Amino acid sequence: METVFRALADPTRRALLDELFARDGQTLAALSARHGMTRVGVAKHLRLLEESGLVVTRRRGREKLHYLNVIPIRLVHDRWVSKYTEPWAGGLTGLKRELEQQMEKVFEIYIRTTPEQLWAAITDPATRARYHFGNSITSEWLPGSSYTLTHPGADGPLAEGENLVVEPPLRLVQSMRTRWSPEAEQAGTTRVTWQIEPIDDSCRLIVTHDQLAADAPPELYGGWPMILSGLKTWLETGQPLTTPGSLMYDSPARTPEEERIR
């Protein structure tokens, strides 16, 4: 039991357990990408969690998958929570969890491009407008700097926030306050993380939209699949995505080169 408490004392290890609780059976690479840590650092934490019995591993081909083992935590629970107090404790913790629960949405896509080109497409205003429903983004792209997302047809910014982490060309973390509707604005501030991982001649892009309230309106995060599909199409073909969803708003004027291609 001492090893369990020692393992749980570290906030990074607790965060890793939270990740496995949300999505069990993750690789070291996946867990490292989600936490912005080196694989060596995450591996050390996972080793301590394994030694305490809180994490178990299983080989699947060349991959080593990590799973949450709740039995040690249950043993701690059973040691101090009696059968008489369990219903009360369960009811109160359930109420607390319901009041504080947040959502996390994760989107993954593979794009045949370089990290530098992908970073430029995310941060360049003109390129962003080609796949993000005509919206352009402006910022100094420095840690702590602000950014705004605007559209030619809107009276003011559609979204704005702060660049929390800027590590070109691999990682960008931003706070986001949406302004395009009263419902979106009432949802408050959320967070968007862009994680780029080069793989041979392509990139694995993971966009994590978290710190969402449990009752956050789908309009806050529902557009990501279309946005990322448009990003992939633009970088791989040089043309905008032409599905009805991607054209729901007026797109920016095409360049002469685009008109020639069409």
Beta strands, then each sheet from edge to edge (+ up, - down):
strand 1: 55-60
strand 2: 63-68
strand 3: 102-111
strand 4: 136-139
strand 5: 146-150
strand 6: 159-167
strand 7: 171-178
strand 8: 189-199
strand 9: 202-213
sheet 1: 1+ 2-
sheet 2: 3+ 9- 8+ 7- 6+ 5- 4+
end
